[in-house]
Amino acid sequence: MPQMPVSYIDLRFFAHATEDLDKVVEAVQRILPAKYLENITFKRRNSRGHYGNPIVVFEARLKGKEIIQAVMEKLAANLNTLDKENLLRDIAKRTEKGSLYLRLDKQAAFLEKMKLCTADPIHIRIRFRKKKTEDIIRICRELGLLP
């Protein structure tokens, strides 16, 4: 693959009032390539939950061929076979206009594991240069993210 088929990767996650902000950030950092951590800056903003509870929202956009390649390789190497099969089965629900949306378990991330989940996740948006779902599937297979 001469050109990286991914334009950028967006990360977004929340820290609730009951959570230690540093530990939540640390959990996300544990699933990212250690070599690039100093280059990743999370923007932070305060928000409120449905019942008025304070929530801190963290966001980062990862750009550049090397960091994107490293993140994609780490995702491909650490997602288990069952998660990859579920991702392929649900790919139509997880893609939109050239983006693939993943939700990873924050608790598992703290243990340096990658696991798909739905509750209180780390949101990952992978923006591809191609927009068709079949192209995204092909690229994800080439990168090892899909079986």
N, C-alpha and C positions, 0 to 999 in steps of 0.2 A: 504494500500500500504506500505509494509515493507521498500522497497528501493525506494528512489526518482527516478522516471523514466526519469528525466531530468539530463543530465550531467553538463551543464552550460548554461548561458544566456549571449549573447553578446549584448551590447548596442552601437550604433553609431549614432552620430548626428552632424550637421554642424551649425556653426555660420557664417553668411555672414557679410560682412563689414558694412552693414546697421543695424546690430543687436547688442544689448548690450550683450556681452559674459556672464556676470553674470546672466542676466535674462534668457538666453537660458539654462544655466546649472540649474538654479533654476526651470525652467519649467520641466525639466527632473526629478529633485529631487522630485518634487511634486507628481509624479506618482509612485515613489518608496516607499517601506515601510520605514517610518520615523525611526523606530528602528535600521535600518541597514545603514543609510546614512553615518555615520562616517567610515564604513568599505568599502565604495565604492569610489575608486579613478579613476577619468577619466584621461586617457593619452591624451595629447593634442599635435597636430602637425599642422603646417601651410601648407596650400596648395593654389592652384590657381584654379579658376573656368574656364569655357570654354573661357571666354573673358579676362582672366588674372586678374580677380577680386580676392582679397584675401579672403580666406575661412579658418576658423579654424575647424579642425576635432577633435571631442572628441570620445574616445572609452573606454569601460570598459568591463571586463569579470567578471561575477558573478558566484562564485563557492561556494559550501557548501550547504548541505541539507536544513538548516534552512532559509537561505536567498532566495534560489531558491523557496522553498515552499511558503514563504511570498510574493514573486513577483508573482508567479502563482496565489495565492489566490487573490491578489489585482487586477490582470488582470481579473480574472474570475468574481470578484464582481463588477468591474467598467465598463466593456464593456457592452454596451446595447444589447438587444435581437436581434435587426436588424443587428448589427455588427457581432454578433456571428453566425447568419444565413448566412450572406454574407461570413464569414470566412469558414464555412462548405461548402457552394456552390463552393467556389474558392480554396478549400484545395489542389487540385492537382497542382494548379499554385503557391501555397505558400509553398510547401514542396519539399525538395530535399535532398537525401542522409541522411535521419534522422534528418533534421532540418526543423523547421517551421519558416517562415519569416513573421513578422508583421511590419506594418508602422503605427505609431501613430501620430496624429496631434499635432504639437508643440504648437500652439496657444491654443488648448483645454487643453493641459497638464498644461500650465501656470495657467489655471483656475481650475486645479485639476480634470480634466475630461479626460477620455480615449475614443478616437474615432479613428477608422481606417481612413486612408487617403492615398493619393498618392503624394501630392505636399509638398515638404520641410518637410519630416517627421523625426520622431525619429525611427531609424531602430532597430528592435529587432530580434535577431536570437535565437531561443530556440532549443538547441541541445539535442535530445532524445537519450536514450540508445538503442532504437529499431529503425530500419531504414524503415520499411514498412509503407506506408501511412495509411493503415487500423489500424496498431498498434498506430500510432500517433493520429488518430481520436478517438480511444477507450480511450487512456490516456487523451486526451483533454476533452473528455466527463466526465470521472471520476473526473477530476480536476475542471470541471465547465466552461471550456473555450469555449466549444461548446454545442449547445442545444441537 
